[in-house]
Amino acid sequence: MLHRQVLQCCLHQMSSHVEPEVLLEKVGRAGVITLNRPKVLNALNLTMIRQIYPQLRKWENDNDTDIVIIKGDGGKAFCAGGDIRAVTEAGKVGDSLAQDFFREEYILNDAIGSCRKPYIALIDGITMGGGVGLSVHGRFRVATEKTLFAMPETAIGLFPDVGGGYFLPRLRGRLGLFLALTGFRLKGRDVHRAGVATHFVESKKVQKLFSSGSVEGIMQNLKADDSEFAKKQSETLSKMSPTSLKITYKQLQAGASLSLRDVLVMEYRLCQACMRGCDFYEGVRAVLVDRDQNPRWSPSTLEEVSEQRVQQCFSSLGERDLTF
């Protein structure tokens, strides 16, 4: 009987022990943020955002902190994106999470972009969606051979948000537009060559970066224009939400001449338009829930998506607009 009680007590303690989703610590004069949800590829949720933002502001104004470093735990992902399934369920029932998540995420993106201290993102592994927002606006982005970068939002009826309208048009040539529309995946050194990462280093040497100095960043356009490649990307585009494609095209056109902060205001309007529509919910169903990879978009063709429909997505939300 005693043994059973001891066993039950141990099992209760094990089940009640919950790992923190974000680890915040000082390593010397560096503030270190570790995304700690490896079982879900460090997907970003509202709780994590609410932990990271105030700590980033604190370190930014702390004389004992020289740099801020952000990384992911688990070895597979830096951050594979936002917790979209939770946002989807909230949007269906009118829960405020559908507004709060995006609003506070974008405010964090802005804080990263305006941080006065060097902000170093170690994008060692999968880096998509929300993970891009946690990294690309910082001063330094370090890729490794394990990095897999993508903005795949048009496949789920969304658009490349988290400041995608700011950094994508600023990549060389039309690369940013290509990445935004197709969700094409950049891997390893290509992430550096494309200008998404400022540095490249072998994964096993990442820990040495805590004490590294400045090095030159290189920005190059990817060259992949053979006919077979073009055919494959055309097939990819045909699977994306037509509404998302048109919104994304206009988003990047506008974002090319806007500040990061103004882009985030625009993108908040767009994400709330997506919450009011139907393609986002259908895309999440097809790609993340049922996984049949067969979304039924509405409208189903680019021709059916009117300019008026697109323009309405960019309209002001009045008092509900994003403010900083």
C-alpha positions as CSV (number, residue, x, y, z in Angstrom):
1,M,0.0,0.0,0.0
2,L,2.8,2.4,0.9
3,H,4.6,1.6,-2.4
4,R,1.4,2.4,-4.3
5,Q,1.1,5.7,-2.5
6,V,4.7,6.6,-3.2
7,L,4.3,5.7,-6.9
8,Q,1.1,7.8,-7.2
9,C,2.9,10.7,-5.6
10,C,5.8,10.4,-8.0
11,L,3.5,10.2,-11.0
12,H,1.6,13.3,-9.8
13,Q,4.8,15.2,-9.4
14,M,5.9,14.2,-12.9
15,S,2.6,15.2,-14.5
16,S,2.5,18.5,-12.6
17,H,6.0,19.5,-13.7
18,V,5.6,21.8,-16.7
19,E,8.7,23.0,-18.6
20,P,8.7,26.8,-19.2
21,E,7.9,27.6,-22.8
22,V,10.6,30.4,-22.9
23,L,13.9,30.4,-21.0
24,L,15.2,33.9,-20.2
25,E,18.7,34.1,-18.8
26,K,21.9,36.1,-18.7
27,V,25.1,34.6,-20.0
28,G,27.8,37.0,-19.1
29,R,26.7,40.3,-20.6
30,A,24.3,38.7,-23.1
31,G,20.6,38.3,-22.6
32,V,19.6,34.9,-24.0
33,I,16.1,34.0,-25.1
34,T,15.5,30.2,-25.6
35,L,12.3,29.1,-27.3
36,N,11.5,25.9,-25.3
37,R,8.7,24.0,-27.1
38,P,10.7,21.5,-29.1
39,K,7.9,19.0,-29.4
40,V,5.9,21.5,-31.5
41,L,9.0,22.9,-33.2
42,N,9.0,25.9,-30.8
43,A,5.8,27.2,-32.2
44,L,5.1,30.7,-30.9
45,N,2.0,31.4,-28.7
46,L,0.7,34.4,-26.9
47,T,2.1,33.3,-23.6
48,M,5.6,33.3,-25.1
49,I,5.1,36.7,-26.7
50,R,4.1,38.1,-23.4
51,Q,7.2,36.8,-21.7
52,I,9.7,37.8,-24.4
53,Y,8.5,41.4,-25.0
54,P,9.0,42.9,-21.5
55,Q,12.3,41.1,-21.1
56,L,13.6,42.4,-24.4
57,R,12.7,46.0,-23.3
58,K,14.3,45.4,-20.0
59,W,17.6,44.2,-21.5
60,E,17.5,47.0,-24.1
61,N,17.7,49.5,-21.2
62,D,20.0,47.5,-19.0
63,N,23.6,48.8,-18.8
64,D,24.8,45.4,-17.9
65,T,23.4,43.8,-21.1
66,D,25.4,44.3,-24.3
67,I,23.6,42.0,-26.7
68,V,20.4,39.9,-27.0
69,I,20.5,36.4,-28.4
70,I,17.5,34.3,-29.4
71,K,17.6,30.6,-30.2
72,G,15.4,27.5,-30.3
73,D,15.7,24.3,-28.2
74,G,15.6,20.8,-29.5
75,G,17.9,20.8,-32.5
76,K,15.2,20.7,-35.2
77,A,13.7,24.2,-35.3
78,F,14.4,27.8,-34.4
79,C,10.7,28.4,-34.6
80,A,8.3,26.8,-37.1
81,G,5.7,29.6,-36.9
82,G,2.9,30.9,-34.8
83,D,0.3,28.7,-33.0
84,I,-2.1,29.0,-35.9
85,R,-4.4,26.3,-34.9
86,A,-5.2,28.1,-31.6
87,V,-5.8,31.3,-33.5
88,T,-8.0,29.6,-36.0
89,E,-10.3,28.1,-33.3
90,A,-10.4,31.5,-31.6
91,G,-11.4,33.2,-34.9
92,K,-14.2,30.8,-35.5
93,V,-16.0,31.6,-32.2
94,G,-15.1,35.3,-32.0
95,D,-12.6,34.9,-29.2
96,S,-10.2,37.9,-28.6
97,L,-7.2,35.7,-29.2
98,A,-7.6,36.2,-32.9
99,Q,-6.9,39.9,-32.3
100,D,-4.6,39.8,-29.3
101,F,-2.2,37.3,-30.8
102,F,-1.5,39.2,-34.0
103,R,-1.5,42.6,-32.2
104,E,1.0,41.6,-29.6
105,E,3.1,39.6,-32.0
106,Y,3.5,42.6,-34.3
107,I,4.4,44.9,-31.4
108,L,7.1,42.4,-30.5
109,N,8.3,42.4,-34.2
110,D,8.5,46.2,-34.0
111,A,10.5,46.0,-30.8
112,I,13.0,43.7,-32.3
113,G,13.4,45.9,-35.4
114,S,14.0,49.0,-33.2
115,C,16.1,47.4,-30.5
116,R,19.1,49.6,-29.7
117,K,21.2,46.6,-28.6
118,P,22.6,44.1,-31.1
119,Y,20.0,41.4,-31.5
120,I,21.3,38.1,-32.8
121,A,18.9,35.3,-34.0
122,L,20.4,31.9,-34.3
123,I,18.1,30.4,-36.9
124,D,19.6,26.9,-36.7
125,G,16.8,24.7,-38.1
126,I,13.2,25.3,-39.3
127,T,12.4,29.1,-39.4
128,M,8.9,29.9,-40.8
129,G,6.1,32.4,-40.2
130,G,6.3,33.7,-36.7
131,G,9.8,32.4,-36.4
132,V,10.8,34.8,-39.2
133,G,9.2,37.6,-37.3
134,L,11.4,36.8,-34.3
135,S,14.6,36.8,-36.3
136,V,14.6,38.8,-39.6
137,H,14.1,42.2,-38.1
138,G,17.1,41.9,-35.8
139,R,20.5,43.2,-36.6
140,F,22.1,39.8,-37.1
141,R,20.6,36.5,-38.4
142,V,22.9,33.5,-38.3
143,A,22.0,30.5,-40.6
144,T,23.5,27.0,-40.5
145,E,23.4,24.0,-42.8
146,K,20.3,23.0,-40.9
147,T,18.3,26.2,-41.6
148,L,15.1,25.8,-43.5
149,F,13.5,29.2,-44.2
150,A,10.0,29.8,-45.7
151,M,7.0,32.1,-45.6
152,P,4.3,29.5,-46.6
153,E,1.2,31.6,-45.6
154,T,-0.5,31.8,-49.0
155,A,-1.0,28.0,-48.8
156,I,-3.3,28.5,-45.8
157,G,-5.3,31.5,-47.0
158,L,-3.1,34.0,-45.2
159,F,-0.2,36.3,-46.3
160,P,3.5,36.6,-45.3
161,D,2.9,38.8,-42.2
162,V,5.2,39.5,-39.2
163,G,6.8,42.3,-41.3
164,G,7.1,40.3,-44.5
165,G,5.8,43.3,-46.3
166,Y,8.9,45.1,-45.1
167,F,11.8,42.7,-45.5
168,L,10.7,40.7,-48.6
169,P,10.5,43.7,-51.0
170,R,14.0,44.7,-49.9
171,L,15.6,41.5,-51.0
172,R,17.4,41.8,-54.4
173,G,15.5,41.7,-57.6
174,R,12.1,39.9,-57.4
175,L,13.3,37.3,-55.0
176,G,11.1,38.5,-52.1
177,L,7.9,38.4,-54.3
178,F,8.8,34.9,-55.4
179,L,9.3,33.7,-51.8
180,A,6.0,35.4,-50.7
181,L,3.8,34.0,-53.4
182,T,5.2,30.5,-53.7
183,G,6.3,29.8,-50.1
184,F,9.5,28.4,-51.6
185,R,11.9,26.9,-49.1
186,L,15.4,28.2,-48.8
187,K,17.9,25.9,-47.2
188,G,21.3,26.2,-45.6
189,R,23.7,28.6,-47.3
190,D,21.0,29.8,-49.7
191,V,19.4,31.6,-46.7
192,H,22.6,33.6,-46.4
193,R,23.1,34.1,-50.2
194,A,19.5,35.4,-50.5
195,G,20.2,38.1,-47.8
196,V,17.7,36.7,-45.3
197,A,20.6,35.7,-43.0
198,T,23.5,38.0,-42.4
199,H,26.0,35.2,-41.4
200,F,26.5,31.5,-42.0
201,V,28.2,29.1,-39.7
202,E,28.3,25.4,-39.1
203,S,25.7,24.2,-36.7
204,K,28.3,22.6,-34.4
205,K,30.1,26.0,-34.0
206,V,27.0,28.0,-33.2
207,Q,27.8,28.2,-29.5
208,K,31.0,30.0,-30.3
209,L,29.0,32.9,-31.7
210,F,28.3,34.2,-28.2
211,S,31.7,35.8,-28.3
212,S,32.2,36.5,-32.0
213,G,32.9,39.8,-33.6
214,S,31.6,41.6,-36.7
215,V,31.9,40.0,-40.1
216,E,30.6,41.1,-43.6
217,G,27.1,40.1,-44.7
218,I,26.7,39.1,-48.3
219,M,23.4,39.6,-50.3
220,Q,23.0,37.7,-53.5
221,N,20.0,36.8,-55.6
222,L,19.2,33.2,-56.2
223,K,19.5,32.1,-59.8
224,A,17.1,29.4,-60.7
225,D,15.4,30.2,-64.0
226,D,15.4,26.9,-65.9
227,S,12.1,25.9,-67.5
228,E,11.5,22.8,-65.3
229,F,11.9,25.0,-62.2
230,A,9.5,27.6,-63.6
231,K,6.9,24.9,-64.4
232,K,7.1,23.6,-60.9
233,Q,6.6,27.0,-59.3
234,S,3.6,27.7,-61.6
235,E,2.0,24.5,-60.3
236,T,2.7,25.6,-56.8
237,L,1.0,28.9,-57.3
238,S,-2.1,27.2,-58.7
239,K,-2.5,25.5,-55.3
240,M,-2.4,28.8,-53.3
241,S,-5.4,30.8,-52.2
242,P,-6.2,33.3,-55.0
243,T,-7.2,35.9,-52.5
244,S,-4.0,35.5,-50.6
245,L,-1.9,35.8,-53.7
246,K,-3.5,39.1,-54.7
247,I,-3.3,40.5,-51.1
248,T,0.4,39.4,-50.9
249,Y,1.3,41.1,-54.2
250,K,-0.3,44.4,-53.2
251,Q,1.2,44.1,-49.7
252,L,4.8,43.8,-51.0
253,Q,4.2,46.6,-53.5
254,A,3.1,48.9,-50.7
255,G,5.6,47.7,-48.2
256,A,8.6,48.5,-50.4
257,S,8.3,52.2,-49.5
258,L,7.0,51.9,-45.9
259,S,8.7,51.8,-42.6
260,L,8.6,48.5,-40.6
261,R,6.1,50.1,-38.2
262,D,3.8,51.2,-41.0
263,V,4.0,47.8,-42.6
264,L,2.9,46.1,-39.3
265,V,-0.1,48.5,-39.1
266,M,-1.0,47.5,-42.6
267,E,-0.5,43.8,-41.9
268,Y,-2.7,43.9,-38.8
269,R,-5.5,45.2,-41.0
270,L,-4.8,42.3,-43.4
271,C,-4.8,39.6,-40.8
272,Q,-8.1,40.8,-39.4
273,A,-9.5,40.8,-42.9
274,C,-8.4,37.1,-43.2
275,M,-10.0,36.4,-39.8
276,R,-13.3,37.7,-41.3
277,G,-13.0,35.7,-44.5
278,C,-13.1,32.0,-45.1
279,D,-9.9,31.0,-46.9
280,F,-7.8,31.1,-43.8
281,Y,-10.0,28.6,-42.0
282,E,-10.2,26.4,-45.0
283,G,-6.4,26.5,-45.6
284,V,-5.7,25.5,-42.0
285,R,-8.2,22.7,-42.2
286,A,-6.7,21.3,-45.4
287,V,-3.0,21.7,-44.5
288,L,-2.9,21.4,-40.7
289,V,-6.1,19.7,-39.4
290,D,-7.4,17.1,-42.0
291,R,-4.2,17.3,-44.0
292,D,-5.9,16.3,-47.2
293,Q,-4.0,19.1,-49.0
294,N,-7.1,19.9,-51.0
295,P,-8.4,23.4,-49.9
296,R,-11.6,24.7,-51.5
297,W,-10.8,28.3,-52.0
298,S,-13.5,31.0,-52.3
299,P,-13.2,32.6,-54.8
300,S,-11.4,29.7,-56.5
301,T,-9.6,31.7,-59.3
302,L,-7.5,34.8,-59.5
303,E,-10.0,36.3,-62.0
304,E,-12.8,36.1,-59.5
305,V,-10.9,38.1,-56.9
306,S,-11.9,41.7,-57.6
307,E,-9.7,44.7,-56.9
308,Q,-12.4,46.1,-54.7
309,R,-12.3,42.9,-52.6
310,V,-8.5,43.2,-52.2
311,Q,-8.6,47.0,-51.4
312,Q,-11.2,46.4,-48.6
313,C,-8.6,44.2,-46.8
314,F,-6.3,47.2,-46.6
315,S,-9.0,49.5,-45.1
316,S,-8.4,51.2,-41.8
317,L,-9.9,49.6,-38.7
318,G,-10.4,52.9,-37.0
319,E,-10.0,52.7,-33.2
320,R,-9.0,49.0,-33.6
321,D,-6.0,49.8,-35.7
322,L,-2.6,48.6,-34.4
323,T,-0.8,51.2,-32.3
324,F,2.6,51.2,-30.6
